[in-house]
Amino acid sequence: MNTRWKPSVTVAAVIEHDGSYLLVEEHTADGLRLNTPAGHLEPGESPMEGAVREALEETGRVFSPTALLGIYMAASNDAQGQPTAWMRMAFCGHASETDPARALDEGIVRAIWMTPAEIEASQDRHRSPLVWRCVQDHMEGKRFDLSAVVMDSSALKPPL
């Protein structure tokens, strides 16, 4: 049987303010975990739109991407416990103040600001090894122009 390998695409927002990073604490099949605001790219949206949507849903803040942080690959179990390859497109930028009237996504316990030292010390609670890697890359100043993410307009149409 010839099976085609297809990694799951996720998008993430890496948000830093005054030396701390905005993470979310969320319920997972493996218990309470920490993650950058992140989730699956949905049909019909660009990766930047997906990162903005996920940040709003998970933190109640409007995310404004300023750069592509990187494209990452990792392997871990999906929500059903199945081994999965993940391709994460991480963007960095700024976020507005929290909208207190906005409910957070199901499963999100809270959004929390953490220092790099706190994030490093909590790696055993990270949803993915990419959480700490993205923070490290951000601290190192890695940035790519947003124009590096090229979208053909036909890619934004949901598949039939």
C-alpha positions in Angstrom: 0.0 0.0 0.0 1.4 3.4 -1.0 0.5 5.8 1.8 1.3 9.5 1.4 2.9 11.2 4.4 1.1 14.4 5.4 2.1 16.3 8.5 -0.5 18.2 10.3 -0.1 22.0 9.9 -0.4 24.2 12.9 0.2 27.9 13.4 1.5 29.7 16.6 1.8 33.2 18.0 4.9 34.0 20.0 4.1 37.1 22.0 6.7 38.9 24.1 6.2 41.9 26.3 8.7 43.4 28.8 10.8 40.2 28.8 7.9 37.8 29.4 6.1 35.5 26.9 2.4 34.9 26.7 1.5 31.2 27.0 -1.7 29.3 27.6 -2.4 26.6 30.0 -4.7 24.0 28.5 -6.3 20.6 29.2 -4.9 17.9 27.0 -5.1 14.1 26.9 -1.8 14.2 28.8 -3.1 16.5 31.5 -2.6 20.3 32.0 0.0 21.6 29.5 1.6 24.9 28.5 1.7 26.1 25.0 2.2 29.2 22.9 -1.2 30.3 21.5 -1.4 27.7 18.7 -3.7 25.5 16.8 -4.6 23.9 13.5 -4.7 25.9 10.3 -8.3 25.9 9.0 -9.4 25.5 5.4 -9.6 28.9 3.6 -7.3 30.9 5.9 -3.7 32.0 5.5 -1.2 30.9 8.1 -1.1 34.5 9.4 -4.9 34.6 9.7 -4.8 31.3 11.5 -2.2 32.6 14.1 -4.3 35.7 14.7 -7.5 33.6 15.1 -5.8 31.1 17.5 -4.3 33.9 19.6 -7.7 35.6 19.9 -9.5 32.3 20.7 -7.0 31.2 23.3 -5.9 34.5 25.0 -8.7 37.0 24.3 -6.1 39.3 22.7 -5.8 40.6 19.2 -2.4 39.4 17.8 -0.6 41.5 15.2 2.1 39.5 13.5 5.3 41.4 12.6 7.5 38.6 11.4 7.7 34.9 10.6 9.7 33.3 13.5 10.2 30.0 11.7 8.8 26.8 10.3 9.3 23.8 12.6 8.7 20.0 12.5 8.1 17.8 15.5 6.5 14.5 16.3 4.1 13.8 19.1 0.8 12.2 19.7 -2.4 13.9 18.5 -5.5 14.5 20.6 -6.5 10.8 20.1 -3.1 9.6 21.2 -1.9 8.7 17.7 1.7 9.4 16.6 1.6 12.5 14.4 4.1 14.7 12.6 3.5 18.4 13.1 4.6 21.3 10.9 4.3 24.6 12.9 4.5 28.0 11.3 5.3 30.4 14.1 4.8 34.1 13.9 5.9 36.7 16.4 4.4 40.1 17.0 2.4 42.2 19.5 -1.0 41.6 21.2 -3.7 44.0 22.5 -5.0 44.0 26.0 -7.3 41.2 27.0 -10.9 41.6 26.1 -12.5 40.5 29.5 -15.9 39.9 27.8 -14.4 37.2 25.5 -14.5 33.6 26.6 -11.4 31.5 26.0 -11.5 28.4 23.8 -12.8 25.2 25.3 -9.9 23.5 27.2 -8.0 26.7 27.8 -7.6 27.3 31.5 -5.8 30.6 31.3 -3.4 32.8 29.5 -0.2 33.4 31.5 2.9 35.6 31.2 6.1 33.7 31.9 9.7 34.7 31.9 12.1 32.7 29.8 13.6 31.1 32.9 10.1 30.0 34.0 9.4 28.6 30.5 12.7 26.7 30.5 12.0 25.3 34.0 8.6 24.1 33.0 9.6 22.0 29.9 8.1 18.9 31.4 4.7 20.6 31.1 5.0 21.8 27.5 2.5 20.6 25.0 5.4 20.3 22.5 9.2 20.7 22.5 8.5 23.5 20.0 7.3 25.8 22.8 10.7 26.3 24.3 12.4 26.2 20.9 10.3 29.0 19.5 10.9 31.2 22.6 14.7 30.5 22.3 14.6 31.5 18.6 12.7 34.7 19.5 15.2 35.6 22.2 18.0 35.0 19.7 16.4 37.5 17.3 15.5 35.1 14.5 13.0 36.8 12.2 11.9 36.4 8.6 9.9 39.0 6.7 6.2 38.2 6.5 6.6 38.3 2.7 8.4 34.9 3.0 4.9 33.3 3.4 3.5 33.3 -0.1 -0.1 32.3 -0.7 -1.6 31.7 -4.0 -5.2 33.0 -3.8 -6.5 29.6 -5.0 -5.0 28.1 -1.8 -7.4 30.2 0.3 -10.5 28.4 -1.2 -11.7 25.5 0.9 -11.3 22.1 -0.8 -14.4 20.6 -2.4 
